[in-house]
Amino acid sequence: MKPLRRKPKQLTEEPTLHLPAGSGGPVLPSGASGSRRPATARRGSGAPAFTDEPAAVVATPQDGRIDPLVRDRARQIAARLALRRPRRDASTSRGAGDLASVPYAGGSDDVDLDRTLEILTERPLPEDEDIIVRERMRTRRSVVLAVDVSGSMRGERIRTAAAAVGALAGELSRDHLAVLAFWSDAAKLLDLGATVQPLQVLDDLLRIPAQGLTNVAFPLQVAARELARVPVRDARVLLLSDCVHNAGPDPRIVAGRLPRLDVLLDTTGEHDLELGRELARRGRGRMHRVQTFRDVAPALSTIFAA
């Protein structure tokens, strides 16, 4: 593996994962100056920790107001998204969802006559499971969105990233979704499998000040731990970043350990195209460049079609 184009800063302490703090909102860096104080967080190892970056509880406003520009972008992106549902298999659960033909298991009495007759012509003494019925089947992906909120992701870049997350959160509301915001540390905005409220996720993301260095490796490590609890099938990570990795270990090593890693690379300013491509290659995924929010929907539709 050849050296990174940029030599990242070596961190003297392990990065911190800031966790949600109940109904009061996530514990996030406040950006204010002050002395070192404890945070509701944990080190990358999972142990209790402190961080040099001041932290404060950022409460979600009761009126739920969101930047109108970002809300409009999120709606436009969502309107153009066309994400294919994941494939079905034996582990798919029954319930509300798409209609599918499955072996009889004591539930539906809506017999699929064509499929059943095909089986009965080969098996004169059929078993119960040889009867094919139509049932509603629920399929779920497990997706971790890792969104760059470091100092290089300011202004239009962070608005586009936030709009993409808001649109995706709505589209993936039936799936198991986790959302991470990262800089030199990271904050978990949504636990994998928790109820998805797209506007709440978007609002929480916008309340994190764009600051600090960019440690791409850390959110990938956190995502790997999250996805270790679910089957590899249809598990993936989506990285939204400029990939200007300037702090922490080499993220390419972690990328190769993920079930799949896709990269949405913001190229409106400084960016690292070479690293973005290599992360996607090692993660067996795809990389797409975006310059405006209008590029986001077609890129995401292509990524999730694979």
C-alpha positions as CSV (number, residue, x, y, z in Angstrom):
1,M,0.0,0.0,0.0
2,K,1.6,3.3,-1.0
3,P,1.7,6.2,1.4
4,L,-1.1,8.7,1.7
5,R,-0.8,11.8,-0.4
6,R,-1.2,13.9,2.8
7,K,0.7,13.0,6.0
8,P,-2.1,13.1,8.6
9,K,-1.5,14.4,12.1
10,Q,-0.9,11.6,14.6
11,L,-3.4,12.0,17.5
12,T,-2.0,12.0,21.0
13,E,-5.3,10.6,22.4
14,E,-7.9,8.2,21.0
15,P,-10.8,10.0,19.4
16,T,-14.1,10.3,21.3
17,L,-17.5,9.1,20.2
18,H,-20.2,11.5,21.6
19,L,-23.4,9.7,22.3
20,P,-27.1,10.8,22.4
21,A,-28.1,12.2,25.8
22,G,-31.8,11.1,26.0
23,S,-34.5,13.5,24.9
24,G,-32.2,16.6,25.4
25,G,-30.4,15.9,22.2
26,P,-26.8,14.7,21.5
27,V,-23.9,15.8,23.5
28,L,-21.8,17.7,20.9
29,P,-18.9,20.1,20.8
30,S,-20.1,23.6,21.6
31,G,-17.1,25.3,19.9
32,A,-16.7,27.6,23.0
33,S,-13.4,28.1,24.7
34,G,-12.8,26.9,28.2
35,S,-11.2,24.3,30.3
36,R,-11.2,20.5,29.7
37,R,-14.6,19.1,30.8
38,P,-16.2,15.6,30.8
39,A,-18.5,14.6,28.0
40,T,-21.2,11.9,27.7
41,A,-19.0,9.9,25.4
42,R,-16.6,7.0,25.0
43,R,-13.2,6.5,23.4
44,G,-12.8,4.5,20.3
45,S,-12.1,1.5,22.5
46,G,-15.5,1.8,24.2
47,A,-14.1,3.0,27.5
48,P,-15.4,6.2,29.3
49,A,-13.3,9.2,28.2
50,F,-12.6,12.8,28.2
51,T,-12.0,15.1,25.2
52,D,-10.0,18.3,24.8
53,E,-12.8,19.7,22.7
54,P,-15.4,21.5,25.0
55,A,-18.8,19.9,24.9
56,A,-22.3,21.0,25.9
57,V,-25.8,19.5,25.6
58,V,-27.4,21.0,22.5
59,A,-31.1,20.8,23.0
60,T,-33.4,20.4,20.0
61,P,-35.7,23.5,19.6
62,Q,-39.3,22.8,20.3
63,D,-40.5,24.5,17.1
64,G,-38.4,22.2,15.0
65,R,-37.2,25.0,12.7
66,I,-34.7,23.9,10.0
67,D,-32.8,26.1,7.5
68,P,-35.3,26.6,4.7
69,L,-32.7,26.2,2.1
70,V,-31.5,22.9,3.4
71,R,-35.1,21.6,3.8
72,D,-35.9,22.6,0.2
73,R,-32.7,20.8,-1.1
74,A,-33.6,17.7,0.9
75,R,-37.0,17.6,-0.7
76,Q,-35.6,18.0,-4.2
77,I,-33.0,15.3,-3.6
78,A,-35.7,13.0,-2.1
79,A,-38.0,13.6,-5.1
80,R,-35.3,12.3,-7.5
81,L,-34.1,9.3,-5.4
82,A,-34.9,5.9,-6.7
83,L,-33.4,3.4,-4.3
84,R,-34.0,-0.3,-5.2
85,R,-35.2,-2.5,-2.3
86,P,-32.8,-5.1,-1.1
87,R,-33.1,-8.7,-2.4
88,R,-35.2,-11.2,-0.4
89,D,-33.9,-14.4,1.1
90,A,-34.9,-17.0,3.7
91,S,-34.1,-14.6,6.5
92,T,-36.6,-12.0,5.3
93,S,-39.3,-11.4,7.9
94,R,-43.0,-11.5,7.3
95,G,-45.1,-8.5,8.0
96,A,-46.0,-5.2,6.3
97,G,-44.1,-4.8,3.0
98,D,-44.0,-6.0,-0.6
99,L,-46.2,-8.9,-1.7
100,A,-44.1,-12.1,-2.4
101,S,-44.7,-15.8,-3.1
102,V,-43.3,-17.9,-0.3
103,P,-43.8,-21.5,1.1
104,Y,-46.9,-21.9,3.3
105,A,-46.0,-21.5,7.0
106,G,-49.4,-21.5,8.6
107,G,-50.2,-17.9,7.8
108,S,-51.7,-16.6,4.5
109,D,-54.4,-18.5,2.7
110,D,-53.8,-16.6,-0.6
111,V,-52.5,-19.5,-2.7
112,D,-50.3,-18.7,-5.7
113,L,-51.8,-21.3,-8.0
114,D,-49.3,-21.1,-10.8
115,R,-46.3,-21.6,-8.6
116,T,-48.0,-24.3,-6.5
117,L,-49.1,-26.3,-9.6
118,E,-45.5,-26.3,-10.9
119,I,-44.4,-28.0,-7.7
120,L,-47.3,-30.4,-7.5
121,T,-46.5,-31.8,-11.0
122,E,-43.2,-33.0,-9.7
123,R,-44.4,-34.1,-6.2
124,P,-47.5,-36.2,-6.2
125,L,-47.4,-36.4,-2.4
126,P,-46.9,-32.7,-1.4
127,E,-45.9,-31.4,2.0
128,D,-47.4,-28.2,3.5
129,E,-44.3,-26.2,2.4
130,D,-44.9,-27.3,-1.2
131,I,-48.0,-25.0,-1.2
132,I,-46.9,-21.5,-2.3
133,V,-48.9,-18.5,-0.9
134,R,-48.6,-14.8,-1.3
135,E,-47.6,-12.9,1.8
136,R,-46.3,-9.4,2.6
137,M,-42.6,-9.6,3.2
138,R,-40.5,-6.9,4.9
139,T,-37.0,-6.4,3.8
140,R,-34.4,-4.2,5.6
141,R,-31.0,-2.9,4.8
142,S,-28.5,-2.0,7.5
143,V,-26.9,1.3,6.5
144,V,-24.5,3.6,8.4
145,L,-24.2,7.1,7.1
146,A,-21.0,8.9,8.0
147,V,-21.1,12.6,7.4
148,D,-18.0,14.9,7.4
149,V,-18.6,18.0,9.6
150,S,-14.9,19.0,9.9
151,G,-13.6,22.5,9.4
152,S,-13.3,22.0,5.6
153,M,-17.0,21.2,5.3
154,R,-18.5,24.6,5.7
155,G,-21.2,26.7,4.0
156,E,-22.6,25.2,0.9
157,R,-20.8,21.9,1.4
158,I,-22.4,21.2,4.8
159,R,-25.8,22.3,3.6
160,T,-25.6,19.8,0.7
161,A,-24.4,17.0,3.0
162,A,-27.2,17.7,5.4
163,A,-29.8,17.8,2.7
164,A,-28.5,14.4,1.4
165,V,-28.7,12.9,4.8
166,G,-32.3,14.3,5.3
167,A,-33.4,12.8,2.0
168,L,-31.8,9.5,2.6
169,A,-33.1,9.2,6.1
170,G,-36.6,9.6,4.7
171,E,-36.0,7.1,2.0
172,L,-34.4,4.5,4.3
173,S,-36.9,4.9,7.1
174,R,-38.0,1.3,6.7
175,D,-34.4,0.1,7.0
176,H,-32.0,-0.1,9.9
177,L,-30.1,3.2,9.7
178,A,-27.4,4.8,11.8
179,V,-26.1,8.3,11.3
180,L,-22.6,9.5,12.4
181,A,-21.2,13.0,12.2
182,F,-17.4,13.2,12.3
183,W,-14.5,15.5,12.5
184,S,-11.4,14.6,14.6
185,D,-14.0,12.9,16.9
186,A,-17.5,11.7,16.0
187,A,-21.1,12.0,17.3
188,K,-23.8,9.4,16.9
189,L,-27.0,11.1,15.8
190,L,-29.1,7.9,15.3
191,D,-28.6,4.4,16.6
192,L,-28.8,1.5,14.2
193,G,-32.3,0.2,14.1
194,A,-33.8,3.2,16.0
195,T,-36.9,5.0,14.7
196,V,-36.0,7.3,11.9
197,Q,-37.2,10.9,12.1
198,P,-35.6,12.5,9.0
199,L,-36.2,16.2,10.0
200,Q,-34.8,15.5,13.5
201,V,-31.7,13.9,12.1
202,L,-31.2,16.8,9.7
203,D,-31.7,19.3,12.4
204,D,-29.3,17.6,14.8
205,L,-26.6,17.5,12.0
206,L,-26.9,21.2,11.3
207,R,-26.5,22.1,14.9
208,I,-22.9,20.6,15.0
209,P,-20.4,23.4,14.2
210,A,-18.1,22.7,11.3
211,Q,-14.7,22.6,13.1
212,G,-11.6,20.5,13.7
213,L,-9.5,18.2,11.7
214,T,-10.8,15.3,9.5
215,N,-10.3,11.8,10.8
216,V,-11.9,9.6,8.2
217,A,-10.7,6.4,9.9
218,F,-12.7,6.8,13.2
219,P,-16.2,6.9,11.8
220,L,-15.4,3.8,9.7
221,Q,-14.2,2.0,12.8
222,V,-17.4,2.9,14.6
223,A,-19.5,1.8,11.6
224,A,-17.6,-1.5,11.6
225,R,-18.6,-2.1,15.2
226,E,-22.2,-1.2,14.4
227,L,-22.5,-3.5,11.5
228,A,-20.7,-6.4,13.3
229,R,-24.1,-7.0,15.0
230,V,-26.0,-7.6,11.8
231,P,-25.7,-10.0,8.8
232,V,-23.2,-8.9,6.1
233,R,-26.0,-9.2,3.5
234,D,-27.2,-5.7,2.6
235,A,-25.0,-4.1,5.2
236,R,-23.1,-1.0,4.0
237,V,-21.5,2.3,4.9
238,L,-22.0,5.5,3.0
239,L,-19.3,8.2,3.5
240,L,-20.1,11.8,2.6
241,S,-16.9,13.8,2.7
242,D,-14.2,15.6,0.8
243,C,-11.8,12.9,2.0
244,V,-9.2,15.4,3.1
245,H,-7.9,13.0,5.8
246,N,-5.5,15.0,8.0
247,A,-5.7,13.3,11.4
248,G,-5.6,9.8,12.7
249,P,-4.6,6.4,11.2
250,D,-4.9,5.3,7.6
251,P,-8.6,4.9,6.8
252,R,-7.9,2.5,3.9
253,I,-7.1,-0.3,6.3
254,V,-10.5,0.0,8.0
255,A,-12.3,0.3,4.6
256,G,-11.2,-3.2,3.6
257,R,-12.9,-4.6,6.8
258,L,-16.3,-3.2,6.0
259,P,-19.0,-5.2,4.2
260,R,-19.3,-2.4,1.7
261,L,-18.2,1.2,1.6
262,D,-19.5,3.8,-0.9
263,V,-18.2,7.3,-1.1
264,L,-20.0,10.5,-2.0
265,L,-17.1,12.9,-2.6
266,D,-17.7,16.6,-2.4
267,T,-15.5,18.2,-5.1
268,T,-16.6,21.9,-4.7
269,G,-13.4,22.8,-2.9
270,E,-10.3,21.0,-1.7
271,H,-10.7,17.3,-1.9
272,D,-8.7,14.1,-2.2
273,L,-10.0,12.2,-5.3
274,E,-7.3,9.5,-5.0
275,L,-8.2,8.6,-1.4
276,G,-11.9,8.6,-2.2
277,R,-11.4,6.2,-5.0
278,E,-9.2,3.9,-3.0
279,L,-11.6,3.8,-0.1
280,A,-14.4,2.8,-2.3
281,R,-12.3,0.2,-4.1
282,R,-11.1,-1.4,-0.8
283,G,-14.6,-1.3,0.5
284,R,-16.0,-3.0,-2.6
285,G,-18.2,-0.1,-3.3
286,R,-18.5,2.9,-5.6
287,M,-17.3,6.5,-5.5
288,H,-19.3,9.4,-7.0
289,R,-18.3,13.0,-7.2
290,V,-20.8,15.8,-6.4
291,Q,-20.4,19.5,-7.0
292,T,-24.0,20.7,-6.3
293,F,-26.9,19.2,-4.5
294,R,-28.4,18.3,-7.9
295,D,-25.7,15.7,-8.3
296,V,-26.6,13.9,-5.1
297,A,-29.8,12.0,-6.1
298,P,-28.5,10.4,-9.3
299,A,-25.3,9.4,-7.5
300,L,-27.1,7.8,-4.6
301,S,-29.6,6.0,-6.9
302,T,-26.6,4.5,-8.7
303,I,-24.9,3.5,-5.5
304,F,-27.9,1.8,-4.0
305,A,-28.8,0.1,-7.2
306,A,-25.7,-2.1,-6.8
